[in-house]
Amino acid sequence: ISPSVRLSPDTRSLFDEPLAIAVQGLGPRQQVTLQTSLRDETGELFQACARYQAGDDGELDLARCPALPGGSFSGLEPMGLLWALQPQKPFWYMVKKDVQRPFLLQLEVFDGHGDPPGRLLAQAQHERAFLRDGVRRVPVREGRIRATLFLPPGEDPFPGIIDIHGLGGGLFEHRASLLANHGFATLALAYYQYEDLPQEPTELHLEYFEEAVNYMLQHPQVKGPGVGLLGYSKGADLSLAMAAFLKNITAVASLNGPVAITSIPLRYKDKIIPSLPFNEEQVKIIDSNILDFSDILIDPFQGPGNQSLIPLEKAEAQLLFITGQDDRVVKSEYYATGVCKLLQARGKENFQMLSYPGTGHCIDPPYFPFYPIGNHPIFHKRAVLGGQLGAYSKAQVHAWPQIQAFFNKYL
């Protein structure tokens, strides 16, 4: 018998789902190298490889067999060939703009542990999809709102979530589409640099976000009386401000977010919250073209910083702070800890925190490739985002069901 790859599910799975990988028909204790490849929509190639040894029966099941040293990872890591995918172009972030088209994953099995690899023994292709069958993608152009709504299959009303991305503008749908597969009506909301929205706003208006909340609450397939917010980075400070000032916000999950308004002042009616001042002298140079901006924001809990602090004691919503302990863009663990202390001192108990070691600024759904260095959204220079590959990947896998459980509980 010739070697073959066995995948489960066999031809297609959701991007955030585990994939069981096995190879059968190898020789007893045969040494092989497994390699995965995936091209993103811009054509950039991501690859991972691992070295294995088959069992006495010529079977190799990644759920039972540890990877040997010398590849992208080692040890018992059934999903290592997915979470360890790395861009061949340095500092590249995996882009997913069109969630209606799956990524195509290539898996190849080579003989031996050589570099370059030996003879190709077997290969398989597998689709990693963002939409389960029956999930509907609805572009939203209502009033000023520019967004995409994802609706799970069926006619029932679903718990509603607004997903707000970080700085950089545009509309990102990868997280909202995956959440809809889990039974949430999810609105991916753009707020600048998209279609006719402002390109370089000098202030953001909370009324825009209030319009999005009202849109969700009047939608026949959104179960009220309130909505959830999932905010990442700048999107998290916007989500927390919405919880402090607007009605009908039931639950907010903040992913590596500040607890003060950052980079763009926020206006609501006649009130303006200034953005947190920063001190550019605190920029550290890591090497010739990579900078560390982790210390530049002024402390929001004291001095000139606290007029930017979001008055979270006004929020009725349940708050979940998810932080990477090695976040080098926002000191998110420090901020979340500080704000939880303030809330506790006010006798409030509507908050919880999940904190992940070895995890940087970027917390995506599971199996998105590690992104430790990227473009800084304000300074447009290469910046350290933080984290280590294994710890970061485990954090993404752990946090994702926690986020869903949080919204299921409170929505």
Secondary structure, DSSP 8 states (H G I E B T S, - for coil): ---EEEEESSSEEETTS--EEEEES--TT-EEEEEEEEE-TT--EEEEEEEEE--TTS-EETTTS-BBTTSS--BS-TTHHHHT-EESSTT-------TTS-EEEEEEEEESS-SS---EEEEEEEEEESS-TT-EEEEEEETTEEEEEEE-SSSS-EEEEEEE--TT-S---HHHHHHHHTT-EEEEE--SSSTTS-SS-SSEEHHHHHHHHHHHHHSTTEEEEEEEEEEETHHHHHHHHHHHH-SSEEEEEEES--SB--SS-EEETTEEE----B-GGG-EEEETTEEE-TT-B--TTSGGGGGSB--GGG--SEEEEEEETT-SSS-HHHHHHHHHHHHHHTT---EEEEEETTB-S---STT-----EEE-TTT-SEEE--B-HHHHHHHHHHHHHHHHHHHHHH-
